[in-house]
Amino acid sequence: MDPRLTNSRFPRSRAYHPEWIIAGTSGGANPLWLTEWLCTAMDLRSGMRVLNLGCAWAMSSIFLKREFNVQVWGTDLWFSASENLQRIRDAGVEYGVLFTQTPDRFLPLFRNRSALSQLPGPLRHAERHPRNRQRQINTRN
């Protein structure tokens, strides 16, 4: 295993092939580590619905389906829907991950408590903005 992809803080992520992770890494950020870290602050249960905004190559959506058996709605404006749909099929989770290349204002609203939103990319960028520093949620132990 590539030592750059091994971290004891992220045991679930270790089960994924290193080449698959590297192929879907954008800007140096490991999408599985970001997702696994964010999930420590959420109570995900089988059957829940998760809205994954800005999911890039849908890797975090695939991870959520496989690891937590949740239904994932993934969307990203900049990444190809057809390529992501093929990646989702290749991962064998096409019945639990739905991907669209639609602005979030057009997505169906989740009106009950069984829905959570996952925003690792936008949160990562928003926390750096001075205006948002006082509004950050501390999810570290």
KOLMIFI-779569 format. One record per atom (N, C-alpha, C): residue number from 1; residue in three letters; x, y, z. Coordinates in nm, 3 decimals. Example, Ala and Ser with C-alpha at 12.3 -4.5 7.8 and 13.67 -1.06 7.14 Angstrom:
1; ALA; 1.319; -0.569; 0.780 .
1; ALA; 1.230; -0.450; 0.780 .
1; ALA; 1.320; -0.330; 0.780 .
2; SER; 1.285; -0.225; 0.708 .
2; SER; 1.367; -0.106; 0.714 .
2; SER; 1.290; 0.003; 0.787 .
//
This chain:
1; MET; 0.084; -0.118; 0.000 .
1; MET; 0.000; 0.000; 0.000 .
1; MET; 0.088; 0.124; 0.000 .
2; ASP; 0.052; 0.220; -0.080 .
2; ASP; 0.123; 0.348; -0.086 .
2; ASP; 0.110; 0.418; 0.049 .
3; PRO; 0.223; 0.454; 0.113 .
3; PRO; 0.217; 0.515; 0.246 .
3; PRO; 0.141; 0.649; 0.247 .
4; ARG; 0.133; 0.715; 0.132 .
4; ARG; 0.058; 0.840; 0.125 .
4; ARG; -0.092; 0.816; 0.141 .
5; LEU; -0.137; 0.692; 0.126 .
5; LEU; -0.279; 0.660; 0.133 .
5; LEU; -0.314; 0.581; 0.258 .
6; THR; -0.220; 0.574; 0.352 .
6; THR; -0.243; 0.499; 0.475 .
6; THR; -0.244; 0.595; 0.592 .
7; ASN; -0.353; 0.592; 0.666 .
7; ASN; -0.363; 0.677; 0.784 .
7; ASN; -0.452; 0.603; 0.883 .
8; SER; -0.403; 0.585; 1.003 .
8; SER; -0.478; 0.509; 1.104 .
8; SER; -0.608; 0.577; 1.143 .
9; ARG; -0.622; 0.706; 1.116 .
9; ARG; -0.746; 0.778; 1.148 .
9; ARG; -0.860; 0.739; 1.054 .
10; PHE; -0.829; 0.676; 0.942 .
10; PHE; -0.930; 0.646; 0.841 .
10; PHE; -0.929; 0.498; 0.803 .
11; PRO; -0.973; 0.412; 0.893 .
11; PRO; -0.966; 0.267; 0.868 .
11; PRO; -1.056; 0.221; 0.754 .
12; ARG; -1.170; 0.282; 0.735 .
12; ARG; -1.261; 0.240; 0.627 .
12; ARG; -1.199; 0.267; 0.490 .
13; SER; -1.128; 0.376; 0.478 .
13; SER; -1.068; 0.415; 0.350 .
13; SER; -0.959; 0.320; 0.303 .
14; ARG; -0.897; 0.249; 0.396 .
14; ARG; -0.788; 0.157; 0.361 .
14; ARG; -0.834; 0.043; 0.272 .
15; ALA; -0.962; 0.013; 0.270 .
15; ALA; -1.014; -0.101; 0.193 .
15; ALA; -1.023; -0.071; 0.044 .
16; TYR; -0.999; 0.051; 0.003 .
16; TYR; -1.015; 0.090; -0.138 .
16; TYR; -0.880; 0.089; -0.210 .
17; HIS; -0.884; 0.051; -0.335 .
17; HIS; -0.761; 0.037; -0.415 .
17; HIS; -0.693; 0.173; -0.431 .
18; PRO; -0.562; 0.179; -0.406 .
18; PRO; -0.489; 0.306; -0.413 .
18; PRO; -0.500; 0.376; -0.549 .
19; GLU; -0.496; 0.299; -0.657 .
19; GLU; -0.505; 0.362; -0.790 .
19; GLU; -0.642; 0.426; -0.812 .
20; TRP; -0.746; 0.364; -0.759 .
20; TRP; -0.880; 0.420; -0.769 .
20; TRP; -0.889; 0.552; -0.692 .
21; ILE; -0.829; 0.556; -0.574 .
21; ILE; -0.829; 0.678; -0.492 .
21; ILE; -0.752; 0.789; -0.562 .
22; ILE; -0.634; 0.757; -0.611 .
22; ILE; -0.551; 0.858; -0.678 .
22; ILE; -0.621; 0.913; -0.802 .
23; ALA; -0.687; 0.826; -0.877 .
23; ALA; -0.757; 0.869; -0.999 .
23; ALA; -0.869; 0.969; -0.969 .
24; GLY; -0.925; 0.963; -0.850 .
24; GLY; -1.035; 1.051; -0.816 .
24; GLY; -1.000; 1.160; -0.718 .
25; THR; -0.872; 1.186; -0.701 .
25; THR; -0.830; 1.289; -0.607 .
25; THR; -0.815; 1.420; -0.681 .
26; SER; -0.879; 1.522; -0.627 .
26; SER; -0.878; 1.654; -0.689 .
26; SER; -0.803; 1.752; -0.599 .
27; GLY; -0.704; 1.816; -0.651 .
27; GLY; -0.633; 1.918; -0.575 .
27; GLY; -0.555; 1.864; -0.456 .
28; GLY; -0.522; 1.735; -0.458 .
28; GLY; -0.443; 1.678; -0.350 .
28; GLY; -0.523; 1.629; -0.232 .
29; ALA; -0.653; 1.657; -0.227 .
29; ALA; -0.736; 1.615; -0.114 .
29; ALA; -0.790; 1.475; -0.139 .
30; ASN; -0.771; 1.386; -0.044 .
30; ASN; -0.822; 1.250; -0.054 .
30; ASN; -0.972; 1.253; -0.022 .
31; PRO; -1.059; 1.228; -0.121 .
31; PRO; -1.203; 1.238; -0.097 .
31; PRO; -1.257; 1.138; 0.003 .
32; LEU; -1.193; 1.021; 0.012 .
32; LEU; -1.239; 0.922; 0.110 .
32; LEU; -1.205; 0.965; 0.252 .
33; TRP; -1.086; 1.021; 0.271 .
33; TRP; -1.049; 1.069; 0.404 .
33; TRP; -1.141; 1.183; 0.447 .
34; LEU; -1.169; 1.276; 0.356 .
34; LEU; -1.258; 1.387; 0.389 .
34; LEU; -1.397; 1.335; 0.429 .
35; THR; -1.446; 1.239; 0.353 .
35; THR; -1.578; 1.184; 0.380 .
35; THR; -1.579; 1.106; 0.511 .
36; GLU; -1.478; 1.023; 0.532 .
36; GLU; -1.472; 0.944; 0.656 .
36; GLU; -1.461; 1.036; 0.778 .
37; TRP; -1.383; 1.142; 0.767 .
37; TRP; -1.368; 1.238; 0.876 .
37; TRP; -1.502; 1.306; 0.905 .
38; LEU; -1.572; 1.348; 0.800 .
38; LEU; -1.700; 1.415; 0.818 .
38; LEU; -1.804; 1.321; 0.879 .
39; CYS; -1.797; 1.195; 0.844 .
39; CYS; -1.894; 1.097; 0.896 .
39; CYS; -1.880; 1.072; 1.045 .
40; THR; -1.765; 1.106; 1.103 .
40; THR; -1.750; 1.089; 1.248 .
40; THR; -1.839; 1.187; 1.323 .
41; ALA; -1.882; 1.293; 1.257 .
41; ALA; -1.969; 1.393; 1.321 .
41; ALA; -2.116; 1.371; 1.288 .
42; MET; -2.147; 1.266; 1.211 .
42; MET; -2.284; 1.240; 1.170 .
42; MET; -2.325; 1.101; 1.217 .
43; ASP; -2.452; 1.085; 1.242 .
43; ASP; -2.506; 0.956; 1.282 .
43; ASP; -2.575; 0.892; 1.161 .
44; LEU; -2.494; 0.836; 1.072 .
44; LEU; -2.549; 0.775; 0.951 .
44; LEU; -2.603; 0.636; 0.982 .
45; ARG; -2.724; 0.609; 0.934 .
45; ARG; -2.786; 0.479; 0.953 .
45; ARG; -2.835; 0.427; 0.819 .
46; SER; -2.839; 0.298; 0.807 .
46; SER; -2.884; 0.233; 0.685 .
46; SER; -3.021; 0.287; 0.643 .
47; GLY; -3.034; 0.318; 0.515 .
47; GLY; -3.160; 0.366; 0.462 .
47; GLY; -3.175; 0.517; 0.460 .
48; MET; -3.087; 0.589; 0.527 .
48; MET; -3.095; 0.735; 0.525 .
48; MET; -3.065; 0.786; 0.386 .
49; ARG; -3.107; 0.907; 0.359 .
49; ARG; -3.075; 0.973; 0.231 .
49; ARG; -2.972; 1.082; 0.257 .
50; VAL; -2.871; 1.088; 0.172 .
50; VAL; -2.764; 1.186; 0.185 .
50; VAL; -2.754; 1.265; 0.056 .
51; LEU; -2.754; 1.395; 0.066 .
51; LEU; -2.733; 1.483; -0.048 .
51; LEU; -2.586; 1.521; -0.048 .
52; ASN; -2.513; 1.479; -0.150 .
52; ASN; -2.370; 1.501; -0.159 .
52; ASN; -2.344; 1.609; -0.265 .
53; LEU; -2.335; 1.733; -0.220 .
53; LEU; -2.315; 1.846; -0.310 .
53; LEU; -2.168; 1.862; -0.345 .
54; GLY; -2.139; 1.885; -0.470 .
54; GLY; -2.001; 1.902; -0.513 .
54; GLY; -1.921; 1.775; -0.499 .
55; CYS; -1.977; 1.664; -0.544 .
55; CYS; -1.914; 1.533; -0.519 .
55; CYS; -1.806; 1.495; -0.621 .
56; ALA; -1.776; 1.585; -0.714 .
56; ALA; -1.668; 1.564; -0.810 .
56; ALA; -1.685; 1.432; -0.885 .
57; TRP; -1.593; 1.335; -0.863 .
57; TRP; -1.596; 1.207; -0.936 .
57; TRP; -1.685; 1.103; -0.870 .
58; ALA; -1.771; 1.143; -0.779 .
58; ALA; -1.868; 1.056; -0.711 .
58; ALA; -1.804; 0.952; -0.618 .
59; MET; -1.676; 0.967; -0.590 .
59; MET; -1.609; 0.870; -0.504 .
59; MET; -1.664; 0.873; -0.361 .
60; SER; -1.690; 0.993; -0.310 .
60; SER; -1.745; 1.003; -0.175 .
60; SER; -1.886; 0.944; -0.171 .
61; SER; -1.962; 0.958; -0.279 .
61; SER; -2.096; 0.900; -0.286 .
61; SER; -2.089; 0.747; -0.284 .
62; ILE; -1.997; 0.692; -0.360 .
62; ILE; -1.976; 0.547; -0.362 .
62; ILE; -1.934; 0.498; -0.223 .
63; PHE; -1.843; 0.569; -0.161 .
63; PHE; -1.795; 0.536; -0.026 .
63; PHE; -1.912; 0.535; 0.074 .
64; LEU; -1.996; 0.638; 0.070 .
64; LEU; -2.109; 0.647; 0.163 .
64; LEU; -2.205; 0.530; 0.145 .
65; LYS; -2.233; 0.493; 0.021 .
65; LYS; -2.324; 0.381; -0.005 .
65; LYS; -2.264; 0.251; 0.047 .
66; ARG; -2.138; 0.227; 0.012 .
66; ARG; -2.075; 0.101; 0.053 .
66; ARG; -2.056; 0.090; 0.204 .
67; GLU; -2.013; 0.196; 0.266 .
67; GLU; -1.976; 0.190; 0.408 .
67; GLU; -2.094; 0.206; 0.503 .
68; PHE; -2.197; 0.282; 0.463 .
68; PHE; -2.307; 0.311; 0.555 .
68; PHE; -2.443; 0.267; 0.503 .
69; ASN; -2.447; 0.212; 0.382 .
69; ASN; -2.570; 0.166; 0.320 .
69; ASN; -2.679; 0.274; 0.319 .
70; VAL; -2.639; 0.395; 0.284 .
70; VAL; -2.733; 0.506; 0.271 .
70; VAL; -2.764; 0.527; 0.124 .
71; GLN; -2.876; 0.593; 0.094 .
71; GLN; -2.907; 0.629; -0.043 .
71; GLN; -2.845; 0.767; -0.067 .
72; VAL; -2.766; 0.780; -0.171 .
72; VAL; -2.693; 0.904; -0.195 .
72; VAL; -2.741; 0.970; -0.324 .
73; TRP; -2.770; 1.098; -0.313 .
73; TRP; -2.796; 1.183; -0.429 .
73; TRP; -2.672; 1.270; -0.443 .
74; GLY; -2.595; 1.249; -0.549 .
74; GLY; -2.475; 1.327; -0.571 .
74; GLY; -2.494; 1.424; -0.687 .
75; THR; -2.437; 1.541; -0.673 .
75; THR; -2.444; 1.638; -0.782 .
75; THR; -2.316; 1.720; -0.788 .
76; ASP; -2.278; 1.755; -0.910 .
76; ASP; -2.164; 1.842; -0.932 .
76; ASP; -2.182; 1.907; -1.069 .
77; LEU; -2.160; 2.036; -1.075 .
77; LEU; -2.178; 2.107; -1.202 .
77; LEU; -2.063; 2.090; -1.298 .
78; TRP; -1.945; 2.055; -1.247 .
78; TRP; -1.825; 2.058; -1.330 .
78; TRP; -1.779; 1.921; -1.379 .
79; PHE; -1.833; 1.814; -1.326 .
79; PHE; -1.787; 1.681; -1.363 .
79; PHE; -1.895; 1.609; -1.444 .
80; SER; -1.853; 1.534; -1.542 .
80; SER; -1.942; 1.468; -1.637 .
80; SER; -2.037; 1.369; -1.570 .
81; ALA; -2.165; 1.388; -1.595 .
81; ALA; -2.265; 1.297; -1.541 .
81; ALA; -2.248; 1.156; -1.598 .
82; SER; -2.221; 1.147; -1.728 .
82; SER; -2.208; 1.014; -1.789 .
82; SER; -2.086; 0.939; -1.734 .
83; GLU; -1.975; 1.009; -1.712 .
83; GLU; -1.857; 0.943; -1.654 .
83; GLU; -1.883; 0.900; -1.510 .
84; ASN; -1.952; 0.984; -1.435 .
84; ASN; -1.982; 0.947; -1.297 .
84; ASN; -2.080; 0.832; -1.291 .
85; LEU; -2.178; 0.831; -1.378 .
85; LEU; -2.272; 0.719; -1.380 .
85; LEU; -2.200; 0.588; -1.413 .
86; GLN; -2.103; 0.593; -1.503 .
86; GLN; -2.026; 0.473; -1.534 .
86; GLN; -1.941; 0.431; -1.414 .
87; ARG; -1.881; 0.526; -1.345 .
87; ARG; -1.801; 0.496; -1.226 .
87; ARG; -1.890; 0.432; -1.118 .
88; ILE; -2.011; 0.483; -1.103 .
88; ILE; -2.106; 0.429; -1.005 .
88; ILE; -2.145; 0.287; -1.042 .
89; ARG; -2.170; 0.262; -1.172 .
89; ARG; -2.203; 0.126; -1.218 .
89; ARG; -2.086; 0.031; -1.195 .
90; ASP; -1.965; 0.077; -1.230 .
90; ASP; -1.846; -0.006; -1.212 .
90; ASP; -1.826; -0.045; -1.065 .
91; ALA; -1.867; 0.044; -0.974 .
91; ALA; -1.854; 0.016; -0.831 .
91; ALA; -1.967; -0.074; -0.779 .
92; GLY; -2.067; -0.099; -0.863 .
92; GLY; -2.176; -0.188; -0.825 .
92; GLY; -2.276; -0.126; -0.729 .
93; VAL; -2.288; 0.007; -0.730 .
93; VAL; -2.381; 0.074; -0.638 .
93; VAL; -2.485; 0.159; -0.711 .
94; GLU; -2.516; 0.120; -0.835 .
94; GLU; -2.607; 0.201; -0.916 .
94; GLU; -2.748; 0.208; -0.859 .
95; TYR; -2.784; 0.116; -0.770 .
95; TYR; -2.918; 0.119; -0.710 .
95; TYR; -2.921; 0.195; -0.578 .
96; GLY; -2.810; 0.256; -0.542 .
96; GLY; -2.808; 0.333; -0.417 .
96; GLY; -2.745; 0.469; -0.431 .
97; VAL; -2.689; 0.497; -0.549 .
97; VAL; -2.626; 0.627; -0.574 .
97; VAL; -2.687; 0.685; -0.700 .
98; LEU; -2.747; 0.800; -0.686 .
98; LEU; -2.806; 0.872; -0.799 .
98; LEU; -2.723; 0.996; -0.823 .
99; PHE; -2.682; 1.019; -0.946 .
99; PHE; -2.598; 1.135; -0.976 .
99; PHE; -2.667; 1.223; -1.079 .
100; THR; -2.655; 1.351; -1.059 .
100; THR; -2.709; 1.447; -1.154 .
100; THR; -2.612; 1.564; -1.169 .
101; GLN; -2.616; 1.626; -1.283 .
101; GLN; -2.534; 1.743; -1.308 .
101; GLN; -2.628; 1.864; -1.311 .
102; THR; -2.692; 1.887; -1.198 .
102; THR; -2.798; 1.986; -1.184 .
102; THR; -2.764; 2.084; -1.074 .
103; PRO; -2.796; 2.212; -1.092 .
103; PRO; -2.778; 2.306; -0.980 .
103; PRO; -2.864; 2.261; -0.862 .
104; ASP; -2.811; 2.277; -0.741 .
104; ASP; -2.880; 2.226; -0.622 .
104; ASP; -3.020; 2.284; -0.604 .
105; ARG; -3.048; 2.400; -0.656 .
105; ARG; -3.182; 2.458; -0.638 .
105; ARG; -3.290; 2.378; -0.710 .
106; PHE; -3.250; 2.290; -0.803 .
106; PHE; -3.346; 2.209; -0.876 .
106; PHE; -3.359; 2.067; -0.820 .
107; LEU; -3.283; 2.034; -0.719 .
107; LEU; -3.288; 1.900; -0.661 .
107; LEU; -3.411; 1.886; -0.571 .
108; PRO; -3.464; 1.764; -0.559 .
108; PRO; -3.578; 1.745; -0.469 .
108; PRO; -3.537; 1.776; -0.325 .
109; LEU; -3.627; 1.837; -0.253 .
109; LEU; -3.598; 1.871; -0.114 .
109; LEU; -3.618; 1.748; -0.027 .
110; PHE; -3.531; 1.733; 0.070 .
110; PHE; -3.544; 1.626; 0.168 .
110; PHE; -3.617; 1.686; 0.287 .
111; ARG; -3.740; 1.645; 0.307 .
111; ARG; -3.825; 1.711; 0.407 .
111; ARG; -3.831; 1.639; 0.542 .
112; ASN; -3.748; 1.541; 0.563 .
112; ASN; -3.755; 1.473; 0.693 .
112; ASN; -3.616; 1.457; 0.751 .
113; ARG; -3.610; 1.402; 0.869 .
113; ARG; -3.482; 1.391; 0.940 .
113; ARG; -3.393; 1.281; 0.887 .
114; SER; -3.440; 1.203; 0.793 .
114; SER; -3.356; 1.094; 0.743 .
114; SER; -3.261; 1.143; 0.634 .
115; ALA; -3.253; 1.273; 0.615 .
115; ALA; -3.166; 1.328; 0.511 .
115; ALA; -3.057; 1.414; 0.572 .
116; LEU; -2.936; 1.395; 0.522 .
116; LEU; -2.823; 1.477; 0.564 .
116; LEU; -2.752; 1.528; 0.441 .
117; SER; -2.688; 1.642; 0.453 .
117; SER; -2.608; 1.693; 0.342 .
117; SER; -2.461; 1.679; 0.377 .
118; GLN; -2.382; 1.640; 0.280 .
118; GLN; -2.239; 1.627; 0.298 .
118; GLN; -2.171; 1.726; 0.207 .
119; LEU; -2.089; 1.814; 0.262 .
119; LEU; -2.026; 1.920; 0.185 .
119; LEU; -1.877; 1.933; 0.214 .
120; PRO; -1.799; 1.829; 0.196 .
120; PRO; -1.658; 1.842; 0.234 .
120; PRO; -1.583; 1.947; 0.154 .
121; GLY; -1.600; 1.952; 0.023 .
121; GLY; -1.530; 2.050; -0.058 .
121; GLY; -1.569; 2.192; -0.026 .
122; PRO; -1.699; 2.226; -0.034 .
122; PRO; -1.740; 2.362; -0.002 .
122; PRO; -1.706; 2.403; 0.141 .
123; LEU; -1.719; 2.311; 0.237 .
123; LEU; -1.684; 2.347; 0.374 .
123; LEU; -1.536; 2.376; 0.386 .
124; ARG; -1.455; 2.296; 0.317 .
124; ARG; -1.310; 2.316; 0.324 .
124; ARG; -1.273; 2.455; 0.274 .
125; HIS; -1.339; 2.501; 0.168 .
125; HIS; -1.308; 2.632; 0.113 .
125; HIS; -1.374; 2.743; 0.195 .
126; ALA; -1.493; 2.721; 0.246 .
126; ALA; -1.565; 2.823; 0.322 .
126; ALA; -1.496; 2.853; 0.454 .
127; GLU; -1.433; 2.752; 0.515 .
127; GLU; -1.371; 2.776; 0.645 .
127; GLU; -1.251; 2.870; 0.635 .
128; ARG; -1.193; 2.883; 0.516 .
128; ARG; -1.078; 2.971; 0.499 .
128; ARG; -1.119; 3.117; 0.484 .
129; HIS; -1.244; 3.142; 0.451 .
129; HIS; -1.290; 3.278; 0.428 .
129; HIS; -1.305; 3.349; 0.562 .
130; PRO; -1.246; 3.469; 0.577 .
130; PRO; -1.250; 3.540; 0.706 .
130; PRO; -1.392; 3.561; 0.759 .
131; ARG; -1.487; 3.583; 0.672 .
131; ARG; -1.625; 3.607; 0.713 .
131; ARG; -1.684; 3.485; 0.785 .
132; ASN; -1.635; 3.365; 0.754 .
132; ASN; -1.692; 3.243; 0.808 .
132; ASN; -1.618; 3.189; 0.931 .
133; ARG; -1.508; 3.246; 0.967 .
133; ARG; -1.428; 3.190; 1.076 .
133; ARG; -1.504; 3.180; 1.208 .
134; GLN; -1.589; 3.276; 1.238 .
134; GLN; -1.661; 3.273; 1.364 .
134; GLN; -1.779; 3.178; 1.360 .
135; ARG; -1.820; 3.135; 1.242 .
135; ARG; -1.936; 3.049; 1.229 .
135; ARG; -1.900; 2.902; 1.210 .
136; GLN; -1.777; 2.868; 1.225 .
136; GLN; -1.733; 2.730; 1.202 .
136; GLN; -1.788; 2.637; 1.308 .
137; ILE; -1.813; 2.515; 1.267 .
137; ILE; -1.855; 2.411; 1.361 .
137; ILE; -1.732; 2.327; 1.390 .
138; ASN; -1.700; 2.312; 1.516 .
138; ASN; -1.584; 2.233; 1.555 .
138; ASN; -1.623; 2.087; 1.563 .
139; THR; -1.574; 2.005; 1.469 .
139; THR; -1.606; 1.861; 1.469 .
139; THR; -1.486; 1.777; 1.512 .
140; ARG; -1.383; 1.841; 1.562 .
140; ARG; -1.266; 1.765; 1.606 .
140; ARG; -1.286; 1.718; 1.748 .
141; ASN; -1.227; 1.604; 1.780 .
141; ASN; -1.239; 1.548; 1.916 .
141; ASN; -1.156; 1.627; 2.014 .
//
